[in-house]
Amino acid sequence: MHPLRDASSVRDVIYIKKILVVDDDKNICELLSLYLKKEGYEVVFAYDGSEAVSQAKSENPHLILLDVMMPVINGWEACKLIRQFTSVPIIMLTALDTTENKVQGLNIGADDYIVKPFEPVEVIARINAHLRREEQKENAEKAPSHSEMSVDNILINMDKYEVKLDGKIVPDLKPKEIQLLFFFLSNKNQVFSREQLLDKVWGYEYYGGTRTVDVHIKSIREKLNSPHNKWEIKTIWNVGYKFEVK
């Protein structure tokens, strides 16, 4: 592992947060503790899956770093049990690096997946990113609702995550498709690059590629196809996309 690079570059969290580190390798726990405490986090530990569940209940951490291959119960089972009583971010931290392992972790309730050996600054950056998102969710819940938007024959209600086209609810829209469509309606007739859309809708911490934007827009076009549309999500070649009202 490389020495810790400038920690201030990833120091964005203002309030003291508690991190639960779960790993049966105490050397890894001590290493993560060193970096986390430098970032101003409070750190608690668990060294097997059963203890992880108990600590998650008693300590109420803001985020959990969870190993997979552990004694008593493994990280998969611990994640399932923890998800029964808390929705705090869980980052799997493990040497299991196949796509199947990553998909399994995300499907049982993990929010992120980091493969060992890891860069400590990447772990810190991902923790900061997840905690920022949690704070944004909390602030959004407290803020007054400005969640309804309509243009032409489209009506979007973000409280209900519901889209109506020609007065009828559009079924099977994914949450990110609704968020992307809401952003377009809020910024009609403006051109955005794929990178800008990733930043505005997925968040700048998103680690996927710009192809994701193309896939979501293709799906929106198919699901909201109507002869009554006086708008289109227009491809601006070599630039990006624009929600154009005719």
C-alpha positions as a LaTeX table, in Angstrom:
\begin{tabular}{lrrr}
\hline
Residue & $x$ (\AA) & $y$ (\AA) & $z$ (\AA) \\
\hline
Met1 & 0.00 & 0.00 & 0.00 \\
His2 & 1.19 & 3.50 & $-0.73$ \\
Pro3 & 1.67 & 5.99 & 2.11 \\
Leu4 & $-1.28$ & 8.20 & 2.80 \\
Arg5 & $-1.35$ & 11.03 & 0.30 \\
Asp6 & $-2.55$ & 14.49 & 1.30 \\
Ala7 & $-5.49$ & 13.62 & 3.56 \\
Ser8 & $-6.90$ & 17.13 & 3.27 \\
Ser9 & $-7.85$ & 16.37 & $-0.34$ \\
Val10 & $-10.52$ & 13.97 & 0.85 \\
Arg11 & $-11.46$ & 15.70 & 4.10 \\
Asp12 & $-15.02$ & 16.90 & 3.45 \\
Val13 & $-16.94$ & 15.67 & 6.48 \\
Ile14 & $-17.46$ & 18.34 & 9.10 \\
Tyr15 & $-19.40$ & 16.52 & 11.79 \\
Ile16 & $-17.92$ & 13.66 & 13.80 \\
Lys17 & $-19.22$ & 10.37 & 12.45 \\
Lys18 & $-18.86$ & 6.87 & 13.83 \\
Ile19 & $-17.49$ & 4.09 & 11.60 \\
Leu20 & $-17.81$ & 0.39 & 12.45 \\
Val21 & $-14.84$ & $-1.55$ & 11.04 \\
Val22 & $-15.44$ & $-5.30$ & 10.82 \\
Asp23 & $-12.51$ & $-7.60$ & 9.98 \\
Asp24 & $-10.94$ & $-10.63$ & 11.67 \\
Asp25 & $-7.50$ & $-9.30$ & 10.68 \\
Lys26 & $-6.59$ & $-6.92$ & 13.49 \\
Asn27 & $-3.72$ & $-5.44$ & 11.48 \\
Ile28 & $-6.20$ & $-4.23$ & 8.87 \\
Cys29 & $-8.43$ & $-2.84$ & 11.62 \\
Glu30 & $-5.52$ & $-0.92$ & 13.12 \\
Leu31 & $-4.44$ & 0.42 & 9.72 \\
Leu32 & $-7.96$ & 1.62 & 8.87 \\
Ser33 & $-8.34$ & 3.09 & 12.35 \\
Leu34 & $-5.19$ & 5.17 & 11.82 \\
Tyr35 & $-6.48$ & 6.73 & 8.62 \\
Leu36 & $-10.06$ & 7.14 & 9.83 \\
Lys37 & $-9.03$ & 8.89 & 13.03 \\
Lys38 & $-6.83$ & 11.25 & 11.02 \\
Glu39 & $-9.98$ & 12.16 & 9.12 \\
Gly40 & $-11.76$ & 12.93 & 12.39 \\
Tyr41 & $-13.95$ & 9.81 & 12.55 \\
Glu42 & $-14.76$ & 7.84 & 15.67 \\
Val43 & $-13.94$ & 4.16 & 15.13 \\
Val44 & $-15.38$ & 1.01 & 16.71 \\
Phe45 & $-14.46$ & $-2.56$ & 15.82 \\
Ala46 & $-15.85$ & $-6.07$ & 15.45 \\
Tyr47 & $-13.78$ & $-9.14$ & 14.61 \\
Asp48 & $-16.42$ & $-11.62$ & 13.46 \\
Gly49 & $-19.84$ & $-11.49$ & 11.80 \\
Ser50 & $-21.86$ & $-12.07$ & 14.94 \\
Glu51 & $-20.05$ & $-9.30$ & 16.81 \\
Ala52 & $-20.61$ & $-7.05$ & 13.79 \\
Val53 & $-24.38$ & $-7.44$ & 14.12 \\
Ser54 & $-24.24$ & $-6.73$ & 17.86 \\
Gln55 & $-22.04$ & $-3.66$ & 17.40 \\
Ala56 & $-24.23$ & $-2.34$ & 14.62 \\
Lys57 & $-27.20$ & $-2.49$ & 17.02 \\
Ser58 & $-25.51$ & $-1.08$ & 20.11 \\
Glu59 & $-23.17$ & 1.53 & 18.59 \\
Asn60 & $-25.49$ & 2.98 & 15.90 \\
Pro61 & $-22.63$ & 3.70 & 13.47 \\
His62 & $-23.05$ & 6.07 & 10.56 \\
Leu63 & $-21.30$ & 3.64 & 8.18 \\
Ile64 & $-20.00$ & 0.06 & 8.28 \\
Leu65 & $-16.88$ & $-1.37$ & 6.61 \\
Leu66 & $-17.58$ & $-5.09$ & 6.43 \\
Asp67 & $-15.22$ & $-7.95$ & 5.55 \\
Val68 & $-16.70$ & $-11.14$ & 4.04 \\
Met69 & $-14.52$ & $-14.09$ & 5.09 \\
Met70 & $-14.89$ & $-14.07$ & 8.87 \\
Pro71 & $-15.51$ & $-16.57$ & 11.68 \\
Val72 & $-18.85$ & $-17.34$ & 13.37 \\
Ile73 & $-20.93$ & $-15.92$ & 10.52 \\
Asn74 & $-19.56$ & $-14.52$ & 7.29 \\
Gly75 & $-20.00$ & $-10.99$ & 5.97 \\
Trp76 & $-22.82$ & $-11.97$ & 3.59 \\
Glu77 & $-24.98$ & $-13.23$ & 6.46 \\
Ala78 & $-23.98$ & $-10.35$ & 8.71 \\
Cys79 & $-25.01$ & $-7.86$ & 6.02 \\
Lys80 & $-28.43$ & $-9.50$ & 5.67 \\
Leu81 & $-28.98$ & $-9.37$ & 9.45 \\
Ile82 & $-27.82$ & $-5.76$ & 9.75 \\
Arg83 & $-30.15$ & $-4.73$ & 6.95 \\
Gln84 & $-33.09$ & $-5.92$ & 9.03 \\
Phe85 & $-32.70$ & $-2.99$ & 11.44 \\
Thr86 & $-30.65$ & $-0.23$ & 9.80 \\
Ser87 & $-30.18$ & 1.39 & 6.39 \\
Val88 & $-26.77$ & 2.99 & 7.09 \\
Pro89 & $-24.24$ & 2.60 & 4.25 \\
Ile90 & $-22.37$ & $-0.71$ & 4.21 \\
Ile91 & $-19.13$ & $-1.00$ & 2.24 \\
Met92 & $-17.91$ & $-4.56$ & 1.67 \\
Leu93 & $-14.12$ & $-4.72$ & 2.04 \\
Thr94 & $-12.84$ & $-8.09$ & 0.87 \\
Ala95 & $-10.35$ & $-10.08$ & $-1.20$ \\
Leu96 & $-13.20$ & $-11.74$ & $-3.12$ \\
Asp97 & $-12.96$ & $-9.90$ & $-6.42$ \\
Thr98 & $-15.16$ & $-11.68$ & $-8.96$ \\
Thr99 & $-18.13$ & $-9.96$ & $-10.56$ \\
Glu100 & $-20.39$ & $-12.60$ & $-8.98$ \\
Asn101 & $-19.09$ & $-11.68$ & $-5.52$ \\
Lys102 & $-19.67$ & $-7.98$ & $-6.12$ \\
Val103 & $-23.19$ & $-8.55$ & $-7.44$ \\
Gln104 & $-23.99$ & $-10.79$ & $-4.49$ \\
Gly105 & $-22.86$ & $-8.14$ & $-2.02$ \\
Leu106 & $-24.87$ & $-5.37$ & $-3.69$ \\
Asn107 & $-27.95$ & $-7.59$ & $-3.99$ \\
Ile108 & $-28.05$ & $-8.43$ & $-0.28$ \\
Gly109 & $-27.92$ & $-4.79$ & 0.77 \\
Ala110 & $-24.35$ & $-3.50$ & 0.55 \\
Asp111 & $-23.90$ & $-0.02$ & $-0.91$ \\
Asp112 & $-20.36$ & $-0.38$ & $-2.21$ \\
Tyr113 & $-17.62$ & $-2.97$ & $-2.70$ \\
Ile114 & $-13.85$ & $-2.45$ & $-2.33$ \\
Val115 & $-11.38$ & $-5.21$ & $-3.14$ \\
Lys116 & $-8.29$ & $-5.93$ & $-1.04$ \\
Pro117 & $-5.52$ & $-4.88$ & $-1.26$ \\
Phe118 & $-6.89$ & $-1.36$ & $-1.21$ \\
Glu119 & $-5.63$ & 2.20 & $-1.20$ \\
Pro120 & $-6.50$ & 3.81 & 2.16 \\
Val121 & $-7.26$ & 7.15 & 0.48 \\
Glu122 & $-9.81$ & 5.43 & $-1.77$ \\
Val123 & $-11.54$ & 3.92 & 1.26 \\
Ile124 & $-11.67$ & 7.35 & 2.89 \\
Ala125 & $-12.96$ & 8.97 & $-0.30$ \\
Arg126 & $-15.74$ & 6.41 & $-0.65$ \\
Ile127 & $-16.73$ & 6.78 & 3.00 \\
Asn128 & $-16.90$ & 10.56 & 2.58 \\
Ala129 & $-18.96$ & 10.16 & $-0.59$ \\
His130 & $-21.53$ & 7.87 & 1.04 \\
Leu131 & $-21.85$ & 10.05 & 4.12 \\
Arg132 & $-22.33$ & 13.16 & 1.99 \\
Arg133 & $-25.17$ & 11.40 & 0.18 \\
Glu134 & $-26.75$ & 10.47 & 3.50 \\
Glu135 & $-26.57$ & 14.10 & 4.64 \\
Gln136 & $-28.10$ & 15.24 & 1.36 \\
Lys137 & $-30.98$ & 12.80 & 1.84 \\
Glu138 & $-31.59$ & 14.08 & 5.36 \\
Asn139 & $-31.51$ & 17.70 & 4.20 \\
Ala140 & $-33.86$ & 16.92 & 1.33 \\
Glu141 & $-36.34$ & 15.32 & 3.71 \\
Lys142 & $-36.30$ & 18.43 & 5.90 \\
Ala143 & $-36.57$ & 20.89 & 3.03 \\
Pro144 & $-39.89$ & 22.09 & 1.65 \\
Ser145 & $-41.11$ & 19.95 & $-1.20$ \\
His146 & $-40.70$ & 21.32 & $-4.73$ \\
Ser147 & $-41.09$ & 17.91 & $-6.22$ \\
Glu148 & $-43.64$ & 18.29 & $-8.99$ \\
Met149 & $-42.72$ & 19.35 & $-12.50$ \\
Ser150 & $-44.70$ & 19.36 & $-15.74$ \\
Val151 & $-43.82$ & 20.12 & $-19.34$ \\
Asp152 & $-46.28$ & 19.57 & $-22.18$ \\
Asn153 & $-47.86$ & 16.13 & $-21.60$ \\
Ile154 & $-45.41$ & 14.97 & $-18.90$ \\
Leu155 & $-46.04$ & 15.31 & $-15.17$ \\
Ile156 & $-43.43$ & 14.12 & $-12.66$ \\
Asn157 & $-44.01$ & 13.83 & $-8.90$ \\
Met158 & $-40.73$ & 13.08 & $-7.11$ \\
Asp159 & $-42.42$ & 12.50 & $-3.76$ \\
Lys160 & $-44.23$ & 9.55 & $-5.29$ \\
Tyr161 & $-41.53$ & 8.78 & $-7.89$ \\
Glu162 & $-44.35$ & 8.80 & $-10.41$ \\
Val163 & $-44.40$ & 9.93 & $-14.04$ \\
Lys164 & $-47.58$ & 10.57 & $-16.00$ \\
Leu165 & $-47.68$ & 10.82 & $-19.78$ \\
Asp166 & $-50.92$ & 12.04 & $-21.40$ \\
Gly167 & $-52.52$ & 11.74 & $-17.95$ \\
Lys168 & $-51.58$ & 8.06 & $-17.46$ \\
Ile169 & $-48.93$ & 6.66 & $-15.11$ \\
Val170 & $-45.88$ & 5.33 & $-16.97$ \\
Pro171 & $-45.04$ & 1.88 & $-15.55$ \\
Asp172 & $-41.62$ & 0.30 & $-15.01$ \\
Leu173 & $-39.56$ & 3.48 & $-14.93$ \\
Lys174 & $-36.40$ & 3.01 & $-12.88$ \\
Pro175 & $-35.58$ & 5.56 & $-10.14$ \\
Lys176 & $-32.56$ & 6.91 & $-12.02$ \\
Glu177 & $-34.65$ & 7.29 & $-15.19$ \\
Ile178 & $-37.16$ & 9.38 & $-13.24$ \\
Gln179 & $-34.39$ & 11.48 & $-11.68$ \\
Leu180 & $-32.79$ & 12.04 & $-15.08$ \\
Leu181 & $-36.12$ & 13.00 & $-16.64$ \\
Phe182 & $-36.87$ & 15.40 & $-13.77$ \\
Phe183 & $-33.48$ & 17.06 & $-14.30$ \\
Phe184 & $-34.19$ & 17.46 & $-18.02$ \\
Leu185 & $-37.60$ & 19.01 & $-17.35$ \\
Ser186 & $-36.02$ & 21.39 & $-14.86$ \\
Asn187 & $-33.47$ & 22.47 & $-17.48$ \\
Lys188 & $-35.36$ & 22.29 & $-20.76$ \\
Asn189 & $-33.70$ & 23.45 & $-23.97$ \\
Gln190 & $-30.24$ & 23.32 & $-22.38$ \\
Val191 & $-27.45$ & 21.08 & $-23.67$ \\
Phe192 & $-25.57$ & 18.84 & $-21.21$ \\
Ser193 & $-22.62$ & 16.57 & $-21.81$ \\
Arg194 & $-22.72$ & 13.00 & $-20.55$ \\
Glu195 & $-20.18$ & 13.93 & $-17.87$ \\
Gln196 & $-22.39$ & 16.81 & $-16.68$ \\
Leu197 & $-25.42$ & 14.52 & $-16.50$ \\
Leu198 & $-23.45$ & 11.97 & $-14.48$ \\
Asp199 & $-22.40$ & 14.76 & $-12.12$ \\
Lys200 & $-25.90$ & 16.26 & $-11.74$ \\
Val201 & $-27.96$ & 13.04 & $-11.56$ \\
Trp202 & $-25.65$ & 10.25 & $-10.39$ \\
Gly203 & $-23.32$ & 12.45 & $-8.34$ \\
Tyr204 & $-19.67$ & 13.23 & $-8.99$ \\
Glu205 & $-18.58$ & 10.28 & $-6.82$ \\
Tyr206 & $-20.12$ & 7.84 & $-9.33$ \\
Tyr207 & $-17.49$ & 5.40 & $-10.63$ \\
Gly208 & $-19.34$ & 4.11 & $-13.73$ \\
Gly209 & $-18.84$ & 5.23 & $-17.32$ \\
Thr210 & $-20.76$ & 7.67 & $-19.50$ \\
Arg211 & $-22.37$ & 4.75 & $-21.37$ \\
Thr212 & $-24.76$ & 4.61 & $-18.41$ \\
Val213 & $-26.33$ & 7.91 & $-19.56$ \\
Asp214 & $-26.93$ & 6.57 & $-23.07$ \\
Val215 & $-28.62$ & 3.43 & $-21.75$ \\
His216 & $-30.97$ & 5.38 & $-19.48$ \\
Ile217 & $-31.92$ & 7.88 & $-22.19$ \\
Lys218 & $-32.64$ & 5.09 & $-24.66$ \\
Ser219 & $-34.93$ & 3.48 & $-22.10$ \\
Ile220 & $-36.74$ & 6.77 & $-21.35$ \\
Arg221 & $-37.34$ & 7.37 & $-25.06$ \\
Glu222 & $-38.86$ & 3.91 & $-25.46$ \\
Lys223 & $-41.07$ & 4.14 & $-22.37$ \\
Leu224 & $-42.33$ & 7.69 & $-23.04$ \\
Asn225 & $-42.99$ & 7.36 & $-26.74$ \\
Ser226 & $-46.30$ & 9.06 & $-27.62$ \\
Pro227 & $-47.68$ & 10.62 & $-30.81$ \\
His228 & $-48.77$ & 13.60 & $-28.67$ \\
Asn229 & $-45.25$ & 14.52 & $-27.57$ \\
Lys230 & $-44.23$ & 18.09 & $-28.39$ \\
Trp231 & $-40.77$ & 17.45 & $-26.95$ \\
Glu232 & $-37.83$ & 15.13 & $-27.43$ \\
Ile233 & $-34.59$ & 14.19 & $-25.72$ \\
Lys234 & $-32.37$ & 15.25 & $-28.57$ \\
Thr235 & $-28.88$ & 13.91 & $-29.18$ \\
Ile236 & $-26.40$ & 16.70 & $-29.81$ \\
Trp237 & $-23.62$ & 14.87 & $-31.64$ \\
Asn238 & $-20.16$ & 15.04 & $-30.07$ \\
Val239 & $-21.62$ & 17.03 & $-27.17$ \\
Gly240 & $-24.42$ & 15.30 & $-25.27$ \\
Tyr241 & $-28.18$ & 15.66 & $-24.90$ \\
Lys242 & $-30.88$ & 18.30 & $-24.72$ \\
Phe243 & $-34.52$ & 18.12 & $-23.59$ \\
Glu244 & $-36.00$ & 20.14 & $-26.42$ \\
Val245 & $-39.55$ & 21.48 & $-26.32$ \\
Lys246 & $-40.85$ & 21.93 & $-29.86$ \\
\hline
\end{tabular}
